[in-house]
Amino acid sequence: MNWIVATLLSALFLGLYDLCTKHAVRENAVLPVLFFSTLTGASVWLGLLLAQAVHPGMLPAALVTDPLTWKQHLQLLLKSTIVAVSWLGTFLALKHLPLSLGAPVRAMSPALTLFGAILLLGERPTWLEMVGITTTLGSFVGLSLVGRREGVHFRRNRWFWFLLGGMLFGAVSSLYDRYLLDTLRFSVPTVQCWFSIYLVLLFTPLALAWKWRLWKRDLFHWRWSVPCIALALLVADYAYFWALGNPDGLVSLVMSLRRASTLVAFGGGLLFFGELNGWRKLPAVLGILVGIALTLCGRPGH
């Protein structure tokens, strides 16, 4: 499969992931959604672990996990904890915010990752990255102005801050991924497998607390989109890492094209959920995507 096709496939399923998330959490309890969707993803990886144990050499290298020490398990548990906090904030935000606002804001996460790399890793932004960040932030301001027409004032809306918190933890997760993969030399399937399994362990006590009504809570309605959240993310990540592993694939183009998922989520929000002000939001959405593309293409070595 061509790396560009793989990247666009990843973008499509990443957009479907956002649509499934919105469909699953809309007027629904978030914690059971998180538990059952992560259980779906973990079940797939547990099945692959079992196949690897029973028939060594049967699976392709992209699905083979490595044996780990206890210290390495704890390092991946930390990864799962960061992701759990990120997803909890994001899912709660997408439950209450229009997807046509939430998805473009989430697309800004590479800019947050870059800020983190500058602050924590001492990286220096190139001029193209600075142009990209400026474009992204300017488009974000435009999107916030359109959001006011729907009664969503970003500064006063707590769900926007939940989304921002989720994005910040997502940026921390991306930086930690770089440490796990580049410095500690974890393989990609090993990280994906065990962080998926540990996510279930982290969400289980929260789901049980919800079931035992330890706080005032919403009702849970089972929907087909709940397991599809995990399945869409598995396909999106697999295609993404396949594209990155292709020797002809350009990292900056892969990362930029993958952000086309925002258009899938944006269009789906308007089409399936009847969200408003689509044409007014579109210039800001495109501006965010252009800004992210400039930021990613400005990365040294890309």
C-alpha positions in Angstrom: 0.0 0.0 0.0 1.3 3.5 -1.0 2.3 5.6 2.0 0.0 8.5 0.9 -2.9 6.1 0.7 -2.1 4.8 4.1 -1.9 8.3 5.5 -5.3 9.3 4.0 -6.8 6.0 5.3 -5.5 7.0 8.8 -7.0 10.4 8.4 -10.4 8.9 7.4 -10.5 6.6 10.4 -9.3 9.2 12.8 -12.2 11.4 11.6 -14.5 8.4 12.1 -13.1 8.0 15.6 -14.2 11.5 16.4 -17.6 10.9 14.9 -18.0 7.6 16.8 -16.9 9.4 20.0 -19.5 12.1 19.6 -22.2 9.7 18.8 -21.3 7.5 21.8 -21.1 10.2 24.4 -24.0 12.5 23.2 -26.6 12.5 26.0 -24.8 9.5 27.5 -22.7 8.6 30.5 -19.0 9.0 29.6 -17.3 6.6 32.0 -19.0 3.4 30.7 -18.3 4.6 27.1 -14.6 4.9 28.0 -14.5 1.6 29.7 -16.2 -0.5 27.0 -14.4 1.3 24.1 -11.0 0.7 25.8 -12.0 -2.9 26.6 -12.6 -3.4 22.9 -9.1 -2.2 22.0 -7.5 -4.2 24.8 -9.4 -7.4 23.7 -7.9 -7.1 20.2 -4.4 -6.8 21.6 -4.9 -9.6 24.1 -6.0 -11.8 21.2 -2.8 -10.9 19.3 -0.7 -11.6 22.5 -2.4 -15.1 22.7 -1.7 -15.8 19.0 1.9 -14.7 19.5 2.3 -17.1 22.4 0.6 -20.1 20.8 2.1 -19.6 17.3 5.4 -17.7 17.5 6.4 -16.2 14.2 2.8 -16.2 12.8 2.2 -12.4 13.2 3.8 -9.7 11.1 6.5 -7.7 12.9 4.1 -4.7 13.1 1.9 -6.7 15.5 4.6 -8.5 17.6 5.2 -7.2 21.2 8.4 -7.6 23.1 8.9 -9.1 26.6 9.1 -6.4 29.3 10.6 -5.9 32.7 8.6 -4.7 35.7 10.2 -1.2 35.3 9.1 -1.1 31.6 5.6 -2.1 32.6 5.5 0.8 35.0 6.8 3.1 32.3 3.9 2.0 30.1 1.4 2.3 33.0 2.5 6.0 33.3 1.8 6.4 29.5 -1.7 4.9 30.1 -2.4 7.2 33.0 -1.5 10.3 30.9 -3.8 9.1 28.1 -6.6 8.2 30.5 -6.6 11.8 31.9 -6.5 13.2 28.3 -9.3 11.0 27.1 -11.5 11.7 30.1 -11.2 15.5 29.5 -11.7 15.1 25.8 -14.7 12.8 26.0 -16.5 15.0 28.5 -15.8 18.0 26.3 -17.1 16.4 23.1 -20.2 15.3 24.9 -21.2 19.0 25.5 -19.5 20.9 22.6 -20.4 20.8 18.9 -18.1 18.5 17.1 -17.6 21.2 14.4 -15.9 23.3 17.2 -14.3 20.5 19.2 -12.5 18.7 16.3 -10.8 21.8 14.9 -9.6 22.8 18.4 -8.2 19.2 19.0 -6.3 19.5 15.7 -4.2 22.1 17.4 -2.5 19.5 19.5 0.8 19.4 17.3 1.2 23.1 18.2 0.9 22.3 21.9 3.4 19.4 21.4 5.8 21.9 19.8 5.4 24.3 22.7 6.2 21.4 25.0 9.3 20.5 23.0 10.5 24.1 23.2 10.0 24.3 26.9 11.0 20.8 28.0 13.4 19.6 25.4 15.1 22.9 24.5 14.1 22.8 20.9 14.1 26.0 18.8 11.3 26.7 16.4 12.1 27.5 12.8 10.6 30.6 11.0 8.2 28.3 9.2 7.0 26.8 12.5 6.5 30.3 13.9 4.4 31.2 10.8 2.4 28.0 11.3 1.8 28.6 15.0 0.7 32.2 14.3 -1.7 31.0 11.6 -3.1 28.4 13.9 -3.7 30.7 16.8 -5.2 33.4 14.5 -7.6 30.8 13.1 -8.4 29.6 16.6 -9.5 33.1 17.5 -11.7 33.3 14.4 -13.3 29.9 15.4 -14.0 31.2 18.9 -15.8 34.2 17.5 -18.0 31.9 15.4 -18.6 29.7 18.4 -20.2 32.6 20.3 -23.0 32.5 17.8 -23.9 29.1 19.2 -23.6 30.3 22.8 -20.1 28.7 23.3 -17.9 31.3 24.8 -14.5 29.6 25.0 -13.2 31.7 27.9 -16.3 31.0 30.1 -17.2 27.5 28.9 -15.9 24.9 31.3 -16.1 22.2 28.6 -13.7 24.1 26.5 -11.3 24.0 29.4 -11.8 20.3 29.7 -11.0 20.0 26.0 -7.9 22.1 26.5 -6.8 20.1 29.5 -7.3 16.9 27.4 -5.2 18.4 24.7 -2.4 19.4 27.1 -2.2 15.9 28.5 -2.3 14.6 24.9 0.7 16.8 24.1 2.5 15.4 27.2 1.7 11.9 25.9 3.2 12.7 22.5 6.4 14.0 24.2 6.5 10.9 26.4 6.0 8.7 23.3 9.1 10.3 21.8 11.0 9.3 25.0 9.6 5.8 25.0 10.2 5.1 21.3 13.5 7.1 20.6 15.3 7.0 24.0 14.1 3.8 25.6 13.7 2.0 22.3 10.2 0.5 22.9 8.7 -1.0 19.8 5.4 0.6 18.5 3.2 -2.5 19.0 4.6 -3.0 22.5 3.5 0.5 23.5 0.2 0.2 21.8 -0.6 -3.2 23.3 0.3 -2.6 26.9 -1.0 1.0 27.1 -4.4 -0.3 25.8 -4.5 -3.1 28.4 -3.5 -0.7 31.3 -6.2 1.8 30.2 -8.8 -0.9 30.9 -7.3 -1.3 34.4 -7.5 2.4 35.0 -11.0 2.9 33.8 -12.4 -0.2 35.6 -12.6 1.4 39.1 -14.1 4.5 37.6 -16.7 2.5 35.8 -17.5 0.5 38.9 -17.9 3.7 40.9 -20.3 5.0 38.3 -22.3 1.7 38.5 -22.5 1.9 42.3 -23.8 5.5 42.0 -21.0 7.1 44.1 -22.0 10.4 42.6 -24.8 11.9 40.6 -24.6 10.5 37.1 -26.1 10.2 33.7 -27.7 7.0 32.4 -25.7 4.7 30.0 -27.2 3.7 26.7 -25.4 1.0 24.7 -24.6 2.2 21.1 -22.8 0.5 18.3 -20.5 3.4 18.2 -19.0 2.5 21.6 -16.8 -0.4 20.4 -16.3 1.4 17.0 -14.3 4.1 18.8 -11.6 1.6 19.6 -11.7 -0.2 16.3 -11.5 3.1 14.3 -8.5 4.2 16.4 -6.8 0.9 15.9 -7.1 1.1 12.1 -6.1 4.8 12.1 -3.0 4.1 14.2 -2.0 1.0 12.2 -2.2 2.9 8.9 -0.4 5.8 10.4 2.6 3.8 11.7 2.6 1.8 8.4 3.0 5.1 6.5 5.8 6.3 8.9 7.6 3.0 8.5 7.6 3.3 4.7 11.1 4.5 3.6 9.5 6.8 1.0 7.2 8.4 3.5 7.9 12.0 4.5 7.1 12.5 8.2 6.0 16.1 7.8 3.6 15.2 5.0 2.3 12.2 6.9 1.5 14.3 10.0 0.0 17.1 7.9 -2.2 14.8 5.7 -3.4 13.0 8.8 -4.9 16.2 10.1 -7.4 16.0 7.2 -9.3 13.9 9.8 -10.6 17.3 11.1 -12.5 17.8 7.8 -14.1 14.4 8.2 -15.2 15.1 11.8 -16.2 18.7 10.9 -18.4 17.6 7.9 -19.8 14.7 9.9 -20.8 17.0 12.7 -22.7 19.2 10.3 -24.3 16.3 8.4 -25.1 13.8 11.1 -25.6 16.0 14.2 -27.2 19.0 12.5 -24.6 21.5 13.8 -24.8 25.1 12.8 -22.7 27.8 11.1 -20.8 25.4 8.9 -19.8 27.9 6.3 -18.8 30.5 8.9 -16.5 27.9 10.7 -15.0 26.5 7.5 -12.4 29.3 6.9 -11.2 29.0 10.5 -11.0 25.2 10.2 -9.0 25.5 7.0 -6.7 28.1 8.6 -6.0 25.7 11.5 -5.1 22.9 9.1 -2.8 25.2 7.1 -1.2 26.4 10.3 -0.6 22.8 11.5 0.8 21.8 8.0 3.3 24.8 8.1 4.2 23.9 11.7 4.9 20.2 10.8 6.7 21.0 7.6 8.9 23.4 9.4 10.3 20.6 11.6 14.1 20.3 11.1 14.9 17.1 9.2 11.4 16.8 7.8 
